[in-house]
């Protein structure tokens, strides 16, 4: 049990930071994808 607590305390913070950063990157990638998809419409104008 003590090994698990040590393992979680050592890896918990990096895992949380990684998940947070992946979530932020995903949101920004969605915006880039939408911009690229709407680009042909803007070029026609």
C-alpha positions as CSV (number, residue, x, y, z in Angstrom):
1,X,0.0,0.0,0.0
2,X,2.8,2.4,0.8
3,X,4.4,1.7,-2.5
4,X,1.2,2.7,-4.3
5,X,0.9,6.0,-2.3
6,X,4.5,6.8,-3.2
7,X,3.9,6.0,-6.9
8,X,0.8,8.1,-7.0
9,X,2.4,11.0,-5.3
10,X,5.4,11.0,-7.6
11,X,3.5,10.6,-10.8
12,X,0.2,12.3,-10.0
13,X,1.3,15.8,-10.6
14,X,3.0,15.2,-14.0
15,X,-0.1,13.2,-15.1
16,X,-2.4,16.1,-14.1
17,X,-0.3,18.7,-15.8
18,X,-0.1,16.6,-19.0
19,X,-3.9,16.1,-19.1
20,X,-4.4,19.8,-18.6
21,X,-2.0,20.7,-21.4
22,X,-3.5,18.1,-23.7
23,X,-7.0,19.6,-23.1
24,X,-5.8,23.1,-23.9
25,X,-4.0,21.9,-27.0
26,X,-7.1,20.1,-28.2
27,X,-9.2,23.2,-27.9
28,X,-6.7,25.2,-29.9
29,X,-6.4,22.5,-32.6
30,X,-10.2,22.5,-33.0
31,X,-10.0,26.2,-33.7
32,X,-7.2,25.7,-36.3
33,X,-9.2,22.9,-38.0
34,X,-12.3,25.1,-38.3
35,X,-10.3,27.9,-39.7
36,X,-8.7,25.7,-42.3
37,X,-12.1,24.2,-43.2
38,X,-13.6,27.7,-43.7
39,X,-10.6,29.0,-45.6
40,X,-12.0,28.1,-49.1
41,X,-15.2,30.1,-48.4
42,X,-13.2,33.2,-47.4
43,X,-10.9,32.9,-50.5
44,X,-14.0,32.9,-52.8
45,X,-15.1,36.3,-51.3
